Amino acid sequence: MRLKKNAPAVSAVSTTSSTSPSITPRGLRIEAAASYSGLSPFFIEELIRAGTLPAIGGPNSGVCAAYIVLREHLDEYLDELGEQAVERAEQRRKERKVA
């Protein structure tokens, strides 16, 4: 096939995406929970083992070998940490005014 002069070139590559939209998981393994929260994987696992952060699965659970943390549980924990941080900051401000 011959192209006419000044005719735009047509690409054979499709511009439509055939991949499905990305799905945000509700449950996160320890590495993903750490990445999402900004906390270390070691700290996340310690929270789970101490019972502070609920998790699905884990060794000998019968569900899966990996711990799975639900995003909403992690969000609740982070919200609590945020509230504690605000309280500590207010306490430090009060202590500075007294000194």
C-alpha positions, 0 to 999 in steps of 0.5 A: 500500500502506498501512502499519499504525500502529507497523509498522516501515518496510521499506527497499528497499535490500539489506543484502547486498553485491554487490561482490566482496571486495577483493583485496590485490595482490602486485605494487605499482607505485611509488606503491603500494610507496611508500605501503605502505612509507612510503618516497618514490616517488623513493627506491623508483625509485632502489632499482629503478634501482640494482638494490637492489630487484628489480622486474618490468617497466619501460621496454623490458622487454616486460612493462609500462611501469611498474615492479612491485615484489613485496610480498615483495621490499619486505618483505625490503628493509624487514626489512633496513632494520629490522635496520640501524636496530637495529644503529645504535641499539645502536652509539649506545647503546654510544658514549653509555656510553663518553663 
